[in-house]
Amino acid sequence: MISGNQFLIGQYHPGTTPVHRLDPRTKIIMILAIMIAALSSSSLPFYGSLIALLLIILASCRLGLRLIARSLRPVLWFVAFTALFHLFFSGHNDPDIAFSIGSFNISRTAVSMAMVFSTRIFIFVLSTFVVSLTTGPLALSEAIISLLKPLRWLKVPVYDLGMILFIALRFIPVLADEIETIRKAQFIRGIKFSGSMHNRIKRSLALILPVFFSALRRADDLSVAIETRGYKSGRPRSSLNPLKLSSLDLAVLSFTFLAAASCLAGSIWLW
């Protein structure tokens, strides 16, 4: 369930929309296809179509665009950092100058790379929202186990990876709520996380250390609970609700494979 904090990754929003009813494996394959398509192309109009598709999918889940926009606010800082990094450190060998900042020249190659890589990150984050907001942590971990089962022949601990993924997704919103609670408690005690950058970094220790020790305490309680329940590493796990592909899943998978084949054929033809 979505809690009061603004960190949406790992928070499940229950619903009955078609996207919610899709098998988790179908959603993972669909999102992986979108990510691969974003990596295989550098066309900004194509990126715009992918972003529009992801926003339509999120809107169809009845999550609210205002909620999505608010949750993307922390990610925009990383997107901006990526764009600035490529603007100032890429395309030095390109003589075609787009504009200048003082004595520093920005090439057209740097501008293009900044737009491409920052847009890719934005697409990846939206893709993550599509999966995590419409799929419960348990169903998502079971889907990962199902997709990775062939790796058991290579002695890969698939069931342990599924357990790790479930625990990580389950505790992301828990730790986010813990951070918000400790921040409010420290603010009541008179600690203000504002002012100069030096003061912010210095006072952030009053937030980082309690969160770190709280995470260690939760990890210790979780390990005791897992051991008490008799969990054994490497043993196959049964499922209360086995995953099954419906006709809707088959239709979405067929469309995904057809779209991926069309994109691949188009890129080969243009090449």
C-alpha positions in Angstrom: 0.0 0.0 0.0 1.1 3.6 -0.7 2.0 5.4 2.5 2.3 9.1 3.3 5.9 9.6 2.0 6.7 10.6 -1.5 9.0 7.7 -2.4 6.9 5.5 -4.6 9.4 2.8 -5.6 8.5 -0.4 -3.8 5.0 0.8 -2.8 2.1 -1.3 -4.1 -1.1 0.4 -5.0 -4.0 -2.1 -5.1 -6.5 -1.9 -8.0 -8.6 -3.8 -10.5 -7.4 -2.1 -13.7 -6.2 -4.3 -16.6 -2.6 -3.4 -15.8 -3.1 -4.7 -12.2 -4.6 -7.9 -13.5 -1.7 -8.7 -15.8 0.6 -11.5 -14.7 3.8 -10.0 -13.1 5.9 -11.9 -15.7 4.1 -10.1 -18.5 4.7 -6.7 -17.0 8.4 -7.5 -16.4 8.9 -8.6 -20.0 6.9 -5.6 -21.3 9.0 -3.1 -19.3 12.3 -4.9 -20.2 11.3 -4.5 -23.9 10.7 -0.8 -23.4 14.0 -0.4 -21.6 15.9 -2.3 -24.4 14.1 -0.2 -27.0 15.3 3.0 -25.2 18.9 1.7 -25.1 18.9 0.7 -28.8 17.8 4.1 -30.1 18.9 7.7 -29.6 15.9 9.3 -31.3 14.2 11.9 -29.1 10.8 11.6 -30.9 11.0 7.9 -30.2 11.8 8.6 -26.6 8.8 11.0 -26.5 6.5 8.2 -27.7 7.9 5.8 -25.0 7.3 8.4 -22.3 3.8 9.1 -23.5 3.1 5.3 -23.5 4.3 4.9 -20.0 2.3 7.9 -18.8 -0.8 6.5 -20.4 -0.2 3.1 -18.7 0.3 4.9 -15.3 -2.8 7.0 -15.9 -4.8 3.8 -16.7 -3.8 2.5 -13.3 -5.8 5.3 -11.7 -2.7 6.5 -9.7 -3.2 10.2 -10.4 -0.7 12.2 -12.5 -0.2 14.7 -9.6 1.0 11.8 -7.4 3.4 10.6 -10.1 4.7 14.1 -10.7 5.4 14.6 -7.0 7.2 11.3 -6.7 9.4 12.2 -9.7 10.7 15.3 -8.0 13.7 13.6 -6.3 14.6 11.8 -9.6 14.7 15.1 -11.5 17.8 16.1 -9.5 19.6 13.0 -10.8 18.4 13.6 -14.3 19.6 17.2 -14.2 23.0 16.1 -12.8 23.3 13.6 -15.7 22.5 16.3 -18.3 25.0 18.8 -16.8 27.7 16.1 -16.6 27.4 15.4 -20.4 27.1 19.0 -21.2 30.4 19.9 -19.6 32.4 16.6 -20.1 31.3 15.2 -23.4 31.8 16.1 -27.0 35.2 17.9 -26.6 36.3 16.8 -30.1 33.3 18.2 -31.8 34.1 21.5 -33.4 30.4 22.4 -33.9 29.6 24.7 -31.0 26.0 24.9 -29.9 26.4 27.7 -27.3 28.9 29.1 -24.8 28.8 29.7 -21.1 31.5 32.3 -20.4 34.7 30.9 -21.8 33.3 27.3 -21.9 32.0 26.0 -25.2 29.2 23.5 -25.4 29.3 21.3 -28.5 26.2 20.0 -30.3 27.4 16.4 -29.5 27.4 17.3 -25.7 23.8 18.7 -26.0 22.6 15.6 -27.8 24.2 13.2 -25.3 22.8 15.2 -22.4 19.3 15.0 -23.8 19.6 11.3 -24.7 21.0 9.9 -21.4 18.8 12.1 -19.2 15.7 11.0 -21.1 16.7 7.4 -20.8 17.0 7.6 -17.0 13.5 9.2 -17.0 12.1 6.3 -19.0 13.7 3.8 -16.7 12.2 5.4 -13.6 8.7 5.5 -15.2 9.1 1.9 -16.2 10.0 1.0 -12.6 6.8 2.8 -11.4 4.7 0.7 -13.8 5.9 -2.5 -12.3 6.3 -1.7 -8.6 3.0 0.3 -8.2 0.8 -2.3 -9.8 2.5 -5.5 -8.4 2.8 -6.7 -4.9 6.3 -7.5 -3.6 5.4 -11.2 -3.1 4.0 -11.6 -6.7 7.0 -9.7 -8.1 9.5 -11.9 -6.4 7.6 -15.0 -7.5 7.7 -13.7 -11.1 11.5 -13.2 -10.9 11.9 -16.7 -9.6 9.8 -18.1 -12.4 11.7 -16.2 -15.1 15.1 -17.2 -13.6 14.3 -20.9 -13.1 16.4 -22.0 -16.1 19.5 -20.6 -14.3 19.1 -23.3 -11.6 20.9 -25.6 -14.0 23.9 -23.3 -13.5 23.6 -23.6 -9.7 22.3 -20.0 -9.4 20.4 -19.6 -6.1 17.1 -18.5 -7.7 14.9 -18.9 -4.7 17.3 -17.0 -2.5 17.4 -14.2 -5.0 13.6 -14.1 -5.0 13.7 -13.8 -1.2 16.2 -11.0 -1.3 14.1 -9.1 -3.8 11.0 -9.5 -1.7 12.7 -8.3 1.4 14.2 -5.3 -0.4 10.9 -4.2 -2.0 9.0 -4.8 1.2 11.3 -2.6 3.3 11.9 0.3 1.0 8.6 2.0 2.0 9.2 1.0 5.6 12.6 2.7 5.7 11.2 5.7 3.9 8.5 6.1 6.6 11.2 5.6 9.3 13.3 8.4 7.7 10.3 10.7 7.7 9.4 9.9 11.3 13.0 10.5 12.6 13.3 13.7 10.6 10.1 15.0 12.3 11.3 13.9 15.7 14.7 15.7 15.2 12.9 18.8 14.0 10.8 18.9 17.2 14.0 18.6 19.1 15.2 21.8 17.4 17.4 20.4 14.7 16.8 22.2 11.4 17.9 20.7 8.1 18.2 24.0 6.3 20.8 26.7 5.9 24.2 26.4 4.1 25.4 23.2 2.5 28.0 22.8 5.3 25.3 23.0 8.0 23.0 20.6 6.1 25.8 18.0 5.8 26.7 18.4 9.5 23.2 18.1 10.8 22.3 15.2 8.5 24.2 13.0 10.9 21.4 13.4 13.3 19.2 11.7 10.7 21.6 9.2 9.1 22.8 7.5 12.3 19.3 6.8 13.8 18.1 5.4 10.5 21.2 3.3 10.2 20.8 1.8 13.6 17.1 1.3 13.1 17.8 -0.6 9.8 20.3 -2.9 11.7 17.7 -3.6 14.4 15.1 -4.4 11.8 17.5 -6.7 9.9 18.4 -8.5 13.1 14.7 -9.1 14.0 14.0 -10.2 10.4 16.8 -12.8 10.5 15.5 -14.2 13.7 12.0 -14.4 12.3 13.2 -16.2 9.1 15.3 -18.7 11.1 12.4 -19.4 13.5 10.1 -20.2 10.5 12.5 -22.8 9.3 13.7 -21.2 6.1 16.4 -23.2 4.4 18.6 -21.7 1.7 18.3 -23.2 -1.8 15.2 -25.3 -1.2 12.3 -24.9 -3.7 9.4 -22.9 -2.4 5.7 -23.5 -3.0 3.2 -20.7 -3.8 -0.2 -20.1 -2.4 -1.4 -18.4 -5.6 0.5 -19.9 -8.6 1.1 -17.5 -11.5 -1.0 -18.2 -14.6 -1.0 -16.5 -18.0 -4.5 -15.3 -19.1 -5.7 -14.4 -22.5 -4.9 -10.7 -21.8 -1.4 -11.7 -20.9 -1.0 -13.6 -24.2 -2.3 -10.6 -26.1 0.0 -8.2 -24.4 3.0 -10.5 -24.9 2.2 -10.9 -28.6 1.9 -7.2 -29.0 5.2 -6.7 -27.2 7.1 -9.2 -29.3 5.6 -7.8 -32.5 6.6 -4.2 -31.5 10.1 -5.3 -30.5 10.5 -7.2 -33.8 9.3 -4.1 -35.7 11.8 -1.8 -33.8 14.6 -4.3 -34.5 13.7 -4.5 -38.2 13.5 -0.8 -38.5 16.9 -0.2 -36.9 18.5 -2.8 -39.2 16.8 -1.2 -42.2 17.9 2.3 -41.3 21.4 1.0 -40.6 
